[in-house]
Amino acid sequence: PPTPHSHPALKHITSSRCFVEPGPAGTAMAVSLQMLYVYASRLIVAGFLATVGAVVGIAGFLTPLVPGLPLRACYRLLGWSKEPLPSEVRSAPLRLLIAGLFGAAACVLCHVFSTWFGDSLRVQAFHLLACNLLVFLILAGYSLWCLKAGAGAATSEASVSETTKVASTRDVTQTFQTITVDGRELQLRIFVPPSPAGDGNETPRKPAVVMVCGLLWLGEGILGWIGLNFNDAFGRAYARNGVPCVQIHSPQRHIAHTRVMDLALIACLPLCLVPGLRFVVLAADVLMLLTSKRDLWLLLIAVVLPGVIDAAIVGAMALPALLLGPLGFLMTLGNMLSGLIIVPALHAAVRVCQFVLGELDVDGSGRRAYLKEVEAAVSWAEQNTSALGSDGRLVLCGYSSGAHVAALYGLSACTDKGSRRFEAVVLISGIYDLQTDKWQGLRRYLAPIHNTLYGDIIGARSQEQRAAASPVALAQSAQQERLHSECPWWVLNAKKELMGLQPFEQILFGYGELVDALKAKGAPVRRAECGYNHWVLVFSFPNFAKSFCESLGSPKSK
């Protein structure tokens, strides 16, 4: 085996007095351990340089596109822009992956060749800097070419007015109509069947559905984009069965304006013990908190950069922690426990920055009057029967928190007094009872959390306000008028709303008291089970929509 004097990588061993020569076997073992450490160090350096190269490559690819494709896509998905997405958005993730791999490979190869030729540390640093600069320029030029080529090949879309846009999805036409309620814009998402205008030879017209969408309480930013695309499935299910649908999605508050994410992060703190996973949790947390374009810088500073540094530190500590025995165990334990401090600290820093920038609606003045907005959507549907292709009748529908609002509105609009305004009311997996004063057992310990969330989201801070916002309490009250006997209430729920997680499932999605209260007020109630849980029920809803739409006969039929 080589000795410390014959191997150039181990010449420092004798001078540092850490090399012992008890015999040939001891010499071989010492040299092997030192060589193992040298190779492990090289792997750690290569991994760090690959990370740096990937970041440089992705940054180079994104730089010329800041006013272009990826950022425009982010703005569109987050609801900050209404500009249609170009078709190239589908290939953006693949291009980002290729850019990252290209940058990582170039950086690692540069380091390998510099080490192979025996360059000094200063020369290696210069080569790496030049390599990263070249990678940045190459990928920036490529992405700029892609942007110009995509813009030149893109087909111009049909011009639309400032308040109305039209898009076609298979056999259903989707339109977007903007109305104004109390000085605020409200977007209606309208789904029209293939042939809304019928003649004597076509299918007779049917009622129009006015649907209050889910995620109505918290529905801006990324969460709002998810909610919009999720709720579109309900509108298309109605329209494909010949019933036009007008959807209202006016979120009460952005989730960043509430303490929902703060409580969620506390619940996820055990995951922050895992070094690689804690910044994934933080990234999901900060993405939900994005409220403006400026917050993208907070994402970069509070998540991306600390995440890269954390990965480099964990990689550098891996081999020493393995070889140092008890000391290595303490190093690993300290690194794990640091996640309980780092992640909450970065989360708090993001929240403080948003508060300083004035992005948080602390006093709740930004809450919307959702009952007024539902009334505006119903009025619009009544006044635009020809555009919808309906026969003038209406069906009120709501899903999740939208079912909560639809139930509140239906209790005032479906009474015996006056003309019948709705043909039916359909409530899908709704939240019907916000009262917490009578909770017993484990529930009473959960009451402060629910009271905090109800106060943050809809402003129901006192027990009286929560009762006034609870469909169950209103239906049970003596002030509630009798409901119309010819307006059936459909109450749908999934088999396991929260996959059997009790008591939260019963607290949030209990429906028994509402059904009993509606029957006591004279309303015909029909029950149906739809899907397995609160989310996958969207795949089973078309079956219900088909039978329900078939049951909507002519105005004279029941």
Buried (B, 14 or more C-beta within 10 A) or exposed (E): EEEBEEBEEBEEBEEEEEBEEEEEEEBEEBBEEBBEEEEBEEEBBBBBBBBBBBBBBBBBBBBBBEEBBBBBBBBBBBBBBEEEBBEBBEEBEEBBEBBBBBBBBBBBEBBEEBEEEEBEEEEBEEBBEEBBEBBBEBBBEBBBEBBEEBEEEEEEEEEBEEEEBEEEEEEBBBBBBBBEBEEEEBBBBBBBBEEBEBEEEEEEBBBBBBBBBBBBBBBBBBBBBEBBEBBBEBBBBBBBBBBBBBBBBBBBBBBBBBBBBBBBBEEBBEBBBEBEEBBBBBBBBBBBBBBBEEBBEBBEBBBBEBBBEBBBBBBBBBBBBEEBEEEBEEBBEEBBEBBBEBBBEBBEEBBEBBEEEEBBBEEBEBBBBBEBBBBBBBEBBBEBBEBBBBBEBBBBBBBBBBBBBBBBBBBEBBBBEEEBBBBBBBBBBBBBBBBBEEBEEEBEEBBEEBBBBBBBBBBBBEBEBBBBBBBBBBBBBEEBEEBBEEBBBBBBBBBBBBEEEEEEBBBBBBBEBBBBBBBEBBBBBEEBEBBBBBBBBBEBBBEBBBEBBEEBEEEEEE
